[in-house]
Amino acid sequence: MTIGPVSTNAQSQLLLSEIAQAQNSVNQSEAQVATGYVSTTYTGMGDKTALLESTKAMLDRTNGYQAATSLALNQSNLQDSQLTQLSTLATQFRQDMTEAVANGDATSLMTQAQDVYSQVVQILNSQDSNGNYIYGGNNANTPSVTATTLTQLASLGSVSQAFANGTKATSVQVADGETVQVGMLASNIGTSLLQTFKDLADFNAGANGNFGSGLTSAQSDFLTNELPTAISAAQDVTNAAASNGDVYNQLQDAQTQQQSLSTLYSGFVSNLQDVDMSTAITQLNQNQSALQAALQVTSQIGNISLLNYLSAPTAY
């Protein structure tokens, strides 16, 4: 006859269950310490799963708006610099005509006009890093201004034919249901300015043109009457710059709000999925101790047999 251990099968199963539970607790605590998350599975998150995923989706969407707004701010800032240059060029063109009238000498006027016009076209035909024409709107693959010289401009029936930009300026979505028009169309910015250049080029090509060292009365009258148009054209560019400044401020406000929402959502996600590391380490130590104790108890009980009792002295 073999004298076996005293423990029953039911006791063994109970002890094994306790060990498995203790081991599972240790594994969970180790995972929390290693990842910093309450759980890396939906099951581990329990009833918080839907709320966590919803908040993550709002965070991702907000971060997407932030990225788009940042690019829009860069574009608006670039446009501000270019519109300032356009305003300076428009003012320079007006001054060139004013000096020609004041001095009675327009020898270099057309050369000056062509130089300024070339710079104006260069700005209106500027491209972004992706090769899109900034002032092309929904026709960003084509140069916004097709007449690159005063001769080409003068050959057109109207100044509107000089523009090939689209009809819709680019916009950016900064929040759910909120968009901001960032882009500007070359035709909206430069029509009056190019009209002034065309007026000058048309007159110079006409019967009373061919500006030279001595202005005729017709030439002097034309330039004098054209000055208000040049001033108005410069003001249109200034107004476009002011409008762009308003857009820039609107984008900055949107970015501030986006950053606040991102911080809020990030904090909420952290509260749901991140563990307190000091608490997690303490819990891991406790779970490891509990597992070790369960293993020791199981080992001791498994080694007890009837001999432990039969060999024990009887007290009377």
C-alpha positions in Angstrom: 0.0 0.0 0.0 1.3 3.4 -0.9 0.7 6.3 1.5 0.0 9.3 -0.6 -0.5 13.0 0.2 -3.4 14.1 2.3 -4.6 16.8 -0.1 -7.7 15.9 -2.2 -8.2 16.6 -5.9 -10.6 19.4 -5.0 -8.0 21.1 -2.9 -5.5 20.7 -5.7 -7.8 22.3 -8.3 -8.5 25.2 -5.9 -4.9 25.8 -5.4 -4.2 25.7 -9.1 -6.9 28.1 -9.7 -5.4 30.5 -7.1 -2.0 30.2 -8.8 -3.5 30.9 -12.2 -5.3 33.9 -10.9 -2.2 35.2 -9.2 -0.1 34.6 -12.3 -2.6 36.5 -14.4 -2.5 39.4 -12.0 1.3 39.4 -12.2 1.2 39.3 -16.0 -1.3 42.2 -16.1 0.8 44.3 -13.7 4.0 43.6 -15.7 2.3 44.7 -18.9 1.1 47.9 -17.3 4.6 48.7 -16.0 6.1 47.9 -19.4 3.6 49.8 -21.6 2.3 52.5 -19.2 -1.2 51.6 -20.3 -4.1 50.1 -18.2 -4.5 47.6 -21.0 -3.5 47.1 -24.6 -6.7 45.2 -25.5 -10.3 46.3 -25.6 -11.2 43.5 -23.2 -8.9 44.9 -20.6 -10.5 48.4 -21.0 -13.9 47.0 -20.3 -16.8 49.5 -20.4 -14.3 52.3 -21.1 -13.5 51.1 -24.6 -16.2 53.0 -26.5 -15.4 56.3 -24.6 -11.7 55.8 -25.2 -12.0 55.2 -28.9 -14.4 58.1 -29.3 -12.0 60.5 -27.6 -9.1 59.2 -29.6 -11.0 59.8 -32.8 -11.7 63.4 -31.7 -8.0 63.8 -30.8 -6.9 62.5 -34.2 -9.4 64.8 -36.0 -8.2 67.8 -34.0 -4.6 67.1 -34.7 -5.4 66.8 -38.4 -7.0 70.2 -38.3 -3.9 71.5 -36.5 -1.6 70.2 -39.3 -3.8 71.7 -42.0 -4.1 75.1 -40.2 -0.3 75.2 -39.7 0.2 74.9 -43.5 -2.5 77.5 -44.1 -0.7 79.9 -41.8 2.5 79.4 -43.7 0.7 80.2 -46.9 -1.0 83.2 -45.5 2.3 84.5 -44.2 3.9 84.0 -47.6 1.0 85.8 -49.3 1.4 88.7 -46.9 5.1 89.1 -47.9 4.2 88.9 -51.6 1.3 91.3 -51.3 3.6 93.8 -49.6 6.0 93.5 -52.5 3.1 94.0 -54.9 2.1 97.1 -53.1 5.6 98.4 -53.3 5.8 97.7 -57.0 2.4 99.4 -57.6 3.7 102.5 -55.7 6.9 102.4 -57.7 5.0 102.3 -61.0 2.9 105.3 -60.0 6.1 107.2 -59.0 7.7 106.5 -62.3 4.7 108.0 -64.1 4.6 111.0 -61.7 8.3 111.7 -62.3 7.9 111.4 -66.1 5.1 114.0 -66.0 7.0 116.3 -63.5 10.3 116.1 -65.6 8.6 116.2 -68.9 10.7 113.2 -69.8 9.5 109.6 -70.4 12.6 108.2 -72.0 12.9 105.3 -69.6 9.2 105.0 -68.6 8.4 101.9 -70.7 11.6 100.2 -69.7 10.8 100.9 -66.1 7.2 99.7 -66.6 8.3 96.4 -68.2 10.7 95.8 -65.3 8.0 96.4 -62.7 5.4 94.4 -64.7 7.8 91.4 -64.9 8.1 91.4 -61.1 4.4 91.7 -60.7 3.8 88.7 -63.0 6.5 86.7 -61.2 4.7 87.2 -57.9 1.3 86.4 -59.3 2.7 83.2 -60.9 4.6 82.1 -57.8 4.4 78.4 -56.9 4.4 76.5 -53.6 6.7 73.6 -52.7 4.4 71.2 -54.5 4.5 73.1 -57.8 1.0 74.5 -57.5 0.4 78.1 -58.5 -0.5 79.9 -55.2 -2.9 82.4 -56.8 -4.5 79.9 -59.2 -7.3 78.7 -57.0 -9.0 75.6 -58.4 -6.8 75.9 -61.5 -3.5 75.6 -59.7 -1.7 73.7 -62.5 -1.6 76.6 -64.9 0.3 79.9 -64.5 -2.2 82.5 -63.2 -1.0 85.2 -65.6 -0.3 84.3 -69.2 0.8 87.7 -70.6 4.4 87.9 -69.3 5.4 91.1 -71.3 3.7 94.4 -71.9 3.6 93.7 -75.6 1.6 90.5 -74.9 -0.6 92.4 -72.5 -1.3 95.1 -75.1 -2.3 92.5 -77.7 -5.2 91.3 -75.6 -8.7 92.5 -76.1 -9.2 93.0 -72.4 -7.1 92.6 -69.3 -9.3 89.7 -68.1 -7.8 87.6 -70.9 -4.4 87.9 -69.2 -5.6 85.7 -66.3 -5.9 81.9 -66.3 -6.6 81.3 -62.7 -9.6 79.4 -61.5 -12.8 80.9 -60.0 -12.6 79.4 -56.5 -9.9 80.2 -54.0 -8.5 77.5 -51.8 -9.9 77.0 -48.3 -8.9 75.0 -45.2 -11.1 73.2 -42.7 -10.1 74.3 -39.2 -12.9 72.6 -37.2 -16.0 70.5 -37.7 -18.2 72.5 -40.0 -15.9 75.5 -40.1 -13.7 76.5 -43.1 -11.5 79.5 -43.8 -10.7 80.8 -47.3 -6.9 81.1 -47.3 -6.1 81.3 -51.0 -6.4 84.4 -53.2 -7.0 84.7 -56.9 -4.6 86.5 -59.1 -7.4 88.2 -61.0 -8.9 89.5 -57.8 -5.6 90.9 -56.7 -4.1 92.2 -59.9 -6.9 93.2 -62.3 -6.8 96.9 -61.6 -3.0 96.9 -61.5 -2.6 95.1 -64.8 -5.3 97.4 -66.3 -3.0 100.3 -65.5 -0.1 98.6 -67.3 -2.3 97.8 -70.2 -3.5 101.4 -70.5 0.1 102.5 -70.7 1.1 99.8 -73.1 -1.9 100.5 -75.4 -1.3 104.3 -75.4 2.4 103.8 -76.2 1.5 101.6 -79.1 -1.0 104.1 -80.4 -0.8 107.2 -82.5 0.1 109.5 -79.6 2.5 107.1 -78.0 6.2 106.3 -78.4 7.2 108.0 -75.2 10.5 109.8 -75.4 12.6 112.6 -73.9 10.0 115.2 -74.5 6.4 114.7 -73.6 3.7 115.9 -75.9 0.6 117.5 -74.4 -1.4 114.4 -75.2 1.2 112.2 -73.5 1.4 114.5 -70.5 -2.4 114.6 -70.2 -2.7 110.8 -70.5 -0.1 110.2 -67.7 -1.7 112.8 -65.5 -5.2 111.3 -66.0 -3.8 107.8 -65.4 -2.3 108.5 -62.0 -5.6 108.2 -60.1 -6.0 104.8 -61.7 -2.5 103.8 -60.6 -3.2 105.0 -57.1 -6.5 103.0 -57.0 -4.7 99.9 -58.2 -2.1 100.2 -55.4 -5.0 100.6 -52.9 -6.6 97.4 -54.2 -3.4 95.5 -53.5 -3.2 97.1 -50.0 -6.8 96.0 -49.4 -6.0 92.5 -50.5 -3.1 92.5 -48.0 -5.4 93.7 -45.2 -7.9 90.9 -46.0 -5.1 88.4 -45.9 -4.1 89.8 -42.5 -7.6 89.1 -41.2 -7.4 85.6 -42.5 -4.1 85.1 -40.7 -5.5 86.3 -37.4 -8.5 84.0 -37.9 -6.2 81.0 -38.5 -4.2 81.9 -35.4 -7.4 81.9 -33.3 -8.4 78.6 -34.8 -4.9 77.1 -34.0 -5.1 78.3 -30.4 -8.5 76.6 -30.0 -7.2 73.4 -31.7 -4.3 73.3 -29.3 -6.6 73.7 -26.3 -8.8 70.9 -27.6 -5.8 68.7 -28.3 -4.5 69.2 -24.8 -8.0 68.4 -23.4 -8.5 65.2 -25.4 -4.9 64.1 -24.8 -5.5 64.4 -21.0 -8.8 62.6 -21.2 -7.2 59.7 -23.2 -4.4 59.6 -20.7 -6.8 59.4 -17.8 -8.6 56.5 -19.4 -5.6 54.4 -20.7 -2.5 55.4 -18.7 -1.6 53.9 -15.4 -0.1 55.7 -12.4 3.4 54.2 -12.6 4.1 54.3 -8.9 0.8 52.5 -8.2 1.4 50.0 -10.9 4.9 49.1 -9.6 3.5 48.7 -6.1 0.7 46.5 -7.4 3.2 44.4 -9.4 5.2 43.8 -6.2 2.1 42.8 -4.3 1.0 40.5 -7.1 4.4 38.9 -7.3 4.4 38.3 -3.5 0.9 36.8 -3.7 2.0 34.4 -6.5 5.1 33.4 -4.6 3.0 32.7 -1.5 0.5 30.6 -3.4 3.3 28.5 -5.0 4.9 27.9 -1.6 1.6 26.8 0.0 0.9 24.5 -2.9 4.4 23.0 -2.6 4.1 22.4 1.1 0.6 20.9 0.9 1.7 18.6 -1.9 4.5 17.2 0.3 2.3 16.3 3.3 1.3 12.6 3.6 -0.3 10.3 6.2 3.2 9.5 7.5 3.3 13.0 8.9 0.4 12.1 11.1 1.2 8.4 11.8 4.7 9.2 12.9 3.7 12.0 15.2 3.8 11.1 18.9 0.5 10.8 20.7 -0.1 13.0 23.6 -2.1 11.7 26.6 
